[in-house]
Amino acid sequence: MYDHFNRKIDYLRVSVTDRCNLRCTYCMPASGVKLLSHHDILSFEEILEVIQKSVDLGITKIRLTGGEPLVRKGILSLVENIAKTKGILDLGLTTNGILLSDFAPDLAKAGLRRINISLDTLDPEKFKLLTRGGELHKVLEGIESAKISGLSPIKINCVVRQSSDEPDAQAVREFCRIHGLEARFIHEMSLADGRFTIVENGHGGDCRHCNRLRLTANGMIRPCLFNDMEFSIRKLGIKQALENAISQKPNQGTIAMSGQFHNIGG
């Protein structure tokens, strides 16, 4: 499955919820955001149908995102069913880690292969301020549980303001080195301003080689994070929405005035 710029599209990021148990300063306002109604959120049956039709078109890699995917009731069942889907070669999940110590063993048993965990600082007080109340020790416990459970690779997503030379980022880098984790540094982005860069030690933000589509929690296929283009699976049908997204995927990102990181999936 190739787009008009000869990029092989084989990766689908699936936002399973717009809800989150943190309020990170770079992701949402302190007051929170207007959440989707239960009726608007895709059912697991709908998500699985999208994934199956995506596989038919060449998707082989799935990553579950949110909001925070571990707050979605029944997430283990969804992971298990995706893992059983013939044609899926890579199944990952991105989490803030707060609930991970409870979920990691069962996620691994359900078929999850890899995991990305957000960690911007190792200073408990800074962490609490950045996340508006989060407890760092819960994330560290989640990381340890993921290691024990055999999830691999474990990638640590660290958001930086200017560069990975910042003291907090350097502390995260050293933590990852000691514990055998992969550190990725993501420069703080703005959808409305079109501000993004290539992820350090990752592939995100590299428009030349972008291989992904996104499924939002309310059923929109978005071909680009930094673009307002989206196609409803409920209005167009899944196959048509996917095909439209592939055929109209832009050469590079610009700006996006609709949607936010918490409901597009970052």
Sine and cosine of phi, psi and omega as CSV:
sin_phi,cos_phi,sin_psi,cos_psi,sin_omega,cos_omega
0.00,0.00,0.94,-0.33,-0.05,-1.00
-0.87,-0.48,0.56,-0.83,0.09,-1.00
-1.00,0.02,-0.10,-0.99,-0.06,-1.00
-0.94,0.33,-0.16,0.99,0.00,-1.00
-0.95,-0.31,0.32,0.95,0.08,-1.00
0.89,0.46,0.49,0.87,0.11,-0.99
-1.00,-0.05,0.76,-0.65,0.01,-1.00
-0.98,0.21,0.89,-0.46,-0.04,-1.00
-0.99,-0.10,0.96,-0.27,-0.06,-1.00
-0.71,-0.71,0.28,0.96,-0.14,-0.99
-0.73,-0.69,0.82,-0.58,0.04,-1.00
-0.85,-0.53,0.84,-0.54,0.10,-1.00
-0.99,-0.11,0.80,-0.60,-0.12,-0.99
-0.90,-0.43,0.92,-0.39,0.09,-1.00
-1.00,0.08,0.91,-0.41,-0.09,-1.00
-1.00,-0.01,-0.21,0.98,0.01,-1.00
-0.29,-0.96,0.43,-0.90,0.12,-0.99
-0.99,-0.17,0.08,1.00,-0.02,-1.00
-1.00,0.00,0.52,-0.86,0.00,-1.00
-0.55,-0.83,0.50,-0.86,0.02,-1.00
-1.00,-0.08,0.12,0.99,0.14,-0.99
-0.81,-0.59,0.19,-0.98,0.04,-1.00
-0.74,-0.68,0.87,0.50,-0.09,-1.00
-0.83,0.55,0.67,-0.74,-0.14,-0.99
-0.88,0.48,-0.50,0.86,-0.03,-1.00
-1.00,-0.01,0.01,1.00,-0.07,-1.00
-0.92,-0.38,-0.61,0.79,-0.04,-1.00
-0.43,-0.90,0.37,-0.93,0.01,-1.00
-0.94,0.35,0.34,-0.94,-0.04,-1.00
-0.86,0.51,-0.52,0.85,-0.03,-1.00
-0.98,0.22,-0.08,1.00,-0.05,-1.00
1.00,0.06,-0.21,-0.98,-0.05,-1.00
-0.71,-0.71,0.29,-0.96,0.09,-1.00
-0.95,0.30,0.86,-0.51,-0.08,-1.00
-1.00,0.00,0.43,-0.90,0.06,-1.00
-0.92,0.38,0.49,-0.87,0.08,-1.00
-0.97,0.25,0.35,-0.94,0.01,-1.00
-0.84,0.54,-0.59,0.81,-0.01,-1.00
-0.91,0.42,-0.54,0.84,-0.05,-1.00
-0.98,0.21,-0.48,0.88,-0.05,-1.00
-0.94,0.35,0.70,-0.71,0.04,-1.00
-0.89,0.46,0.64,-0.77,0.13,-0.99
-0.97,0.24,0.28,-0.96,0.06,-1.00
-0.89,0.45,-0.56,0.83,0.03,-1.00
-0.88,0.47,-0.66,0.75,0.04,-1.00
-0.92,0.40,-0.68,0.73,0.01,-1.00
-0.87,0.49,-0.70,0.71,-0.01,-1.00
-0.90,0.43,-0.58,0.81,0.04,-1.00
-0.92,0.39,-0.65,0.76,0.06,-1.00
-0.88,0.48,-0.69,0.72,-0.02,-1.00
-0.89,0.45,-0.68,0.73,0.00,-1.00
-0.89,0.46,-0.70,0.72,0.00,-1.00
-0.94,0.34,-0.49,0.87,0.07,-1.00
-0.92,0.39,-0.66,0.75,0.06,-1.00
-0.87,0.50,-0.64,0.77,0.02,-1.00
-0.87,0.49,-0.44,0.90,-0.01,-1.00
-0.99,-0.12,0.00,1.00,0.10,-1.00
0.89,-0.46,0.01,1.00,0.05,-1.00
-0.95,0.31,0.74,-0.68,0.03,-1.00
-0.82,-0.57,-0.22,0.97,-0.07,-1.00
-0.85,-0.53,0.76,-0.66,0.02,-1.00
-0.83,-0.56,0.69,-0.72,0.16,-0.99
-0.78,-0.62,0.79,-0.61,0.04,-1.00
-1.00,-0.01,0.75,-0.67,-0.01,-1.00
-0.71,-0.71,-0.17,-0.98,0.05,-1.00
-0.67,-0.74,-0.69,-0.72,0.24,0.97
0.47,0.88,-0.56,-0.83,0.05,-1.00
-0.93,-0.36,0.94,-0.33,-0.13,-0.99
-0.88,0.47,-0.43,0.90,-0.05,-1.00
-0.97,0.25,-0.13,0.99,0.09,-1.00
-1.00,0.06,-0.16,0.99,0.00,-1.00
-0.98,0.22,0.86,-0.51,-0.01,-1.00
-0.87,0.49,0.75,-0.67,0.03,-1.00
1.00,0.08,0.23,0.97,-0.09,-1.00
-0.86,0.51,-0.54,0.84,0.00,-1.00
-0.90,0.44,-0.62,0.78,0.04,-1.00
-0.90,0.44,-0.66,0.75,0.02,-1.00
-0.90,0.44,-0.71,0.70,0.01,-1.00
-0.86,0.52,-0.70,0.71,-0.03,-1.00
-0.88,0.48,-0.68,0.74,-0.03,-1.00
-0.95,0.33,-0.59,0.81,0.06,-1.00
-0.92,0.40,-0.68,0.74,-0.02,-1.00
-0.87,0.48,-0.47,0.88,0.01,-1.00
-0.99,0.12,-0.16,0.99,-0.06,-1.00
-0.95,0.32,0.86,-0.51,0.00,-1.00
-0.90,0.44,0.77,-0.63,0.00,-1.00
0.95,-0.31,-0.30,0.95,0.06,-1.00
-0.99,0.13,0.90,-0.43,-0.05,-1.00
-0.98,-0.18,-0.30,0.96,-0.09,-1.00
-0.54,-0.84,0.87,-0.50,-0.01,-1.00
-0.80,-0.60,0.89,-0.46,-0.01,-1.00
-0.79,-0.62,0.08,-1.00,-0.01,-1.00
-0.50,-0.86,0.62,-0.78,0.08,-1.00
-0.94,-0.35,0.77,-0.64,-0.08,-1.00
-0.63,-0.77,0.38,-0.92,0.12,-0.99
-0.99,0.12,-0.10,0.99,0.13,-0.99
1.00,0.06,-0.15,0.99,-0.10,-1.00
-0.88,0.48,-0.62,0.79,-0.04,-1.00
-0.98,-0.20,0.05,1.00,-0.21,-0.98
-0.92,0.39,-0.55,0.84,-0.03,-1.00
-0.87,0.49,-0.52,0.85,0.03,-1.00
-0.98,0.18,-0.49,0.87,-0.14,-0.99
-0.99,-0.14,-0.44,0.90,-0.17,-0.98
-0.81,0.59,-0.75,0.66,-0.01,-1.00
-0.86,0.52,-0.68,0.73,-0.03,-1.00
-0.96,0.29,-0.54,0.84,0.08,-1.00
-0.88,0.47,-0.69,0.72,0.02,-1.00
-0.89,0.45,-0.68,0.73,0.02,-1.00
-0.90,0.44,-0.54,0.84,-0.02,-1.00
-0.96,0.27,-0.27,0.96,0.05,-1.00
0.88,-0.47,0.07,1.00,0.07,-1.00
-0.91,0.41,0.65,-0.76,-0.07,-1.00
-0.97,-0.24,-0.69,0.72,-0.11,-0.99
-0.70,-0.72,0.28,-0.96,-0.04,-1.00
-0.52,-0.85,0.61,-0.79,0.13,-0.99
-0.93,-0.38,0.73,-0.68,-0.07,-1.00
-0.82,-0.58,0.77,-0.64,0.00,-1.00
-0.98,0.20,0.75,-0.66,0.04,-1.00
-0.40,-0.92,0.96,-0.28,-0.12,-0.99
-0.99,-0.16,-0.29,0.96,-0.01,-1.00
-0.36,-0.93,0.43,-0.90,0.08,-1.00
-0.96,-0.28,0.16,0.99,0.07,-1.00
-1.00,-0.03,0.91,-0.41,-0.08,-1.00
-0.83,0.56,-0.64,0.77,-0.02,-1.00
-0.95,0.32,-0.67,0.75,0.07,-1.00
-0.89,0.46,-0.65,0.76,0.01,-1.00
-0.87,0.49,-0.69,0.73,-0.01,-1.00
-0.90,0.45,-0.63,0.78,0.02,-1.00
-0.94,0.35,-0.72,0.70,-0.02,-1.00
-0.88,0.47,-0.62,0.79,-0.08,-1.00
-0.99,-0.14,-0.01,1.00,-0.06,-1.00
0.83,0.57,0.83,0.56,0.13,-0.99
0.87,-0.49,-0.08,1.00,-0.03,-1.00
-0.93,0.36,0.46,-0.89,0.00,-1.00
-0.95,-0.32,0.90,-0.44,-0.08,-1.00
-0.85,0.53,-0.63,0.78,-0.08,-1.00
-0.87,0.49,-0.49,0.87,0.02,-1.00
-0.93,0.38,-0.61,0.79,0.04,-1.00
-0.92,0.38,-0.68,0.73,0.00,-1.00
-0.90,0.44,-0.62,0.79,0.08,-1.00
-0.91,0.42,-0.61,0.80,0.03,-1.00
-0.91,0.42,-0.65,0.76,0.03,-1.00
-0.88,0.48,-0.71,0.70,0.00,-1.00
-0.89,0.45,-0.64,0.76,0.01,-1.00
-0.91,0.42,-0.62,0.79,0.03,-1.00
-0.90,0.44,-0.64,0.76,0.04,-1.00
-0.90,0.44,-0.75,0.67,-0.02,-1.00
-0.88,0.47,-0.56,0.83,-0.04,-1.00
-0.98,0.22,-0.18,0.98,0.06,-1.00
1.00,0.02,0.20,0.98,0.08,-1.00
-0.93,0.38,0.74,-0.67,-0.07,-1.00
-0.33,-0.94,0.69,-0.72,-0.01,1.00
-0.98,0.21,0.36,-0.93,0.16,-0.99
-0.97,-0.24,0.91,-0.42,-0.01,-1.00
-0.96,-0.29,0.69,-0.72,0.01,-1.00
-0.97,-0.23,0.87,-0.49,0.02,-1.00
-1.00,-0.04,0.91,-0.42,-0.02,-1.00
-0.90,-0.43,0.89,-0.45,0.04,-1.00
-0.99,0.12,0.76,-0.65,0.01,-1.00
-0.86,-0.50,0.45,-0.89,0.01,-1.00
-1.00,0.08,-0.70,0.71,-0.04,-1.00
-0.88,-0.47,-0.79,0.62,-0.04,-1.00
-0.35,-0.94,0.20,-0.98,0.03,-1.00
-0.97,0.22,0.05,1.00,0.10,-1.00
-1.00,0.09,-0.10,1.00,0.03,-1.00
-0.88,0.47,0.56,-0.83,-0.07,-1.00
-0.81,0.59,-0.69,0.72,0.00,-1.00
-0.90,0.44,-0.66,0.75,0.01,-1.00
-0.91,0.41,-0.64,0.77,0.03,-1.00
-0.90,0.43,-0.61,0.80,0.05,-1.00
-0.91,0.42,-0.64,0.77,0.06,-1.00
-0.91,0.42,-0.66,0.75,0.03,-1.00
-0.86,0.52,-0.71,0.70,-0.01,-1.00
-0.92,0.39,-0.63,0.77,0.07,-1.00
-0.85,0.53,-0.70,0.71,0.00,-1.00
-0.91,0.41,-0.64,0.77,0.02,-1.00
-0.88,0.48,-0.70,0.71,-0.04,-1.00
-0.92,0.40,-0.60,0.80,-0.13,-0.99
-0.98,-0.19,0.12,0.99,0.07,-1.00
0.94,0.33,0.59,0.81,0.00,-1.00
-0.94,-0.33,0.32,-0.95,0.03,-1.00
-0.98,-0.20,0.86,-0.51,-0.01,-1.00
-1.00,-0.03,0.73,-0.68,0.08,-1.00
-0.81,-0.59,0.71,-0.70,-0.06,-1.00
-0.92,-0.40,0.85,-0.52,-0.09,-1.00
-0.92,-0.39,0.89,-0.46,0.02,-1.00
-0.95,0.32,0.68,-0.73,-0.03,-1.00
-0.80,0.60,0.77,-0.63,-0.12,-0.99
-0.94,-0.34,0.30,-0.96,0.12,-0.99
-0.67,-0.74,0.89,-0.46,0.02,-1.00
-0.90,0.44,-0.71,0.70,-0.08,-1.00
-0.93,0.37,-0.51,0.86,0.00,-1.00
-1.00,-0.06,-0.11,0.99,-0.04,-1.00
0.92,0.39,0.54,0.84,-0.05,-1.00
-0.99,-0.14,0.94,-0.34,0.06,-1.00
-0.41,-0.91,0.40,-0.92,0.04,-1.00
-0.67,-0.74,0.19,-0.98,0.06,-1.00
-0.93,0.37,0.71,-0.71,0.01,-1.00
-0.91,0.41,0.77,-0.64,0.06,-1.00
-0.94,0.34,0.81,-0.59,-0.06,-1.00
0.94,0.34,0.38,0.93,0.04,-1.00
-0.57,-0.82,-0.18,-0.98,-0.05,-1.00
-0.88,-0.47,-0.24,0.97,-0.01,-1.00
-0.86,0.50,0.59,-0.81,0.03,-1.00
1.00,0.05,-0.08,1.00,0.01,-1.00
-1.00,-0.07,1.00,0.00,-0.10,-0.99
-0.87,0.50,-0.52,0.85,-0.05,-1.00
-0.88,0.48,-0.50,0.86,-0.08,-1.00
-0.85,-0.52,0.37,0.93,-0.05,-1.00
-0.90,0.43,0.81,-0.59,-0.06,-1.00
-0.87,-0.49,0.32,0.95,-0.19,-0.98
-0.85,-0.52,0.42,-0.91,0.23,-0.97
-0.85,-0.52,0.29,-0.96,0.03,-1.00
-0.79,-0.61,0.67,-0.74,0.13,-0.99
-0.94,-0.33,0.89,-0.46,-0.01,-1.00
-0.98,0.18,0.25,-0.97,-0.06,-1.00
-0.89,0.47,-0.40,0.92,0.00,-1.00
-0.97,-0.26,0.32,0.95,0.20,-0.98
1.00,-0.01,0.43,0.90,0.07,-1.00
-0.98,-0.22,0.74,-0.67,0.14,-0.99
-1.00,-0.02,0.87,-0.50,0.01,-1.00
-0.92,-0.40,0.83,-0.56,-0.01,-1.00
-0.98,0.19,-0.26,0.97,-0.06,-1.00
-0.47,-0.88,0.72,-0.69,0.02,-1.00
-0.89,0.45,-0.63,0.77,-0.05,-1.00
-0.99,-0.15,0.82,0.58,0.04,-1.00
-0.30,-0.95,0.59,-0.81,-0.04,-1.00
-0.99,0.12,-0.07,1.00,-0.04,-1.00
-0.89,0.45,0.75,-0.66,0.06,-1.00
-0.41,-0.91,0.44,-0.90,-0.09,-1.00
-0.73,-0.69,0.83,-0.56,-0.10,-1.00
-0.98,0.19,0.81,-0.58,0.05,-1.00
-0.95,0.32,-0.42,0.91,-0.02,-1.00
-0.98,0.18,-0.53,0.85,-0.01,-1.00
-1.00,0.04,-0.65,0.76,-0.08,-1.00
-1.00,-0.07,-0.34,0.94,-0.20,-0.98
1.00,-0.04,0.49,-0.87,-0.12,-0.99
-0.89,0.45,-0.77,0.64,-0.08,-1.00
-0.88,0.48,-0.69,0.72,-0.02,-1.00
-0.92,0.39,-0.65,0.76,0.02,-1.00
-0.89,0.47,-0.68,0.73,0.03,-1.00
-0.90,0.43,-0.72,0.69,-0.02,-1.00
-0.91,0.42,-0.62,0.79,0.07,-1.00
-0.89,0.46,-0.69,0.73,-0.03,-1.00
-0.90,0.45,-0.64,0.77,0.00,-1.00
-0.94,0.35,-0.72,0.69,-0.07,-1.00
-0.94,0.34,-0.42,0.91,-0.04,-1.00
-0.94,-0.34,0.21,0.98,0.02,-1.00
-0.87,0.50,0.82,-0.57,-0.07,-1.00
-0.95,0.31,0.34,-0.94,0.01,-1.00
-0.90,0.44,-0.58,0.81,0.02,-1.00
-0.41,-0.91,0.31,-0.95,0.00,-1.00
-0.96,0.28,0.45,-0.89,0.05,-1.00
-0.79,-0.62,-1.00,-0.02,0.07,-1.00
-0.66,-0.75,0.30,-0.95,0.07,-1.00
-0.66,-0.75,0.86,-0.50,-0.02,-1.00
-0.98,-0.18,-0.20,0.98,0.03,-1.00
-0.93,-0.38,0.62,-0.79,-0.01,-1.00
0.99,0.12,0.34,-0.94,0.02,-1.00
-0.69,-0.72,0.22,-0.98,-0.02,-1.00
-0.83,0.56,-0.58,0.82,-0.10,-0.99
-0.94,0.35,-0.37,0.93,0.00,-1.00
-0.89,-0.46,-0.10,1.00,0.10,-1.00
-1.00,-0.05,-0.53,0.85,0.03,-1.00
0.95,-0.31,0.09,1.00,0.10,-1.00
0.90,0.43,0.00,0.00,0.00,0.00
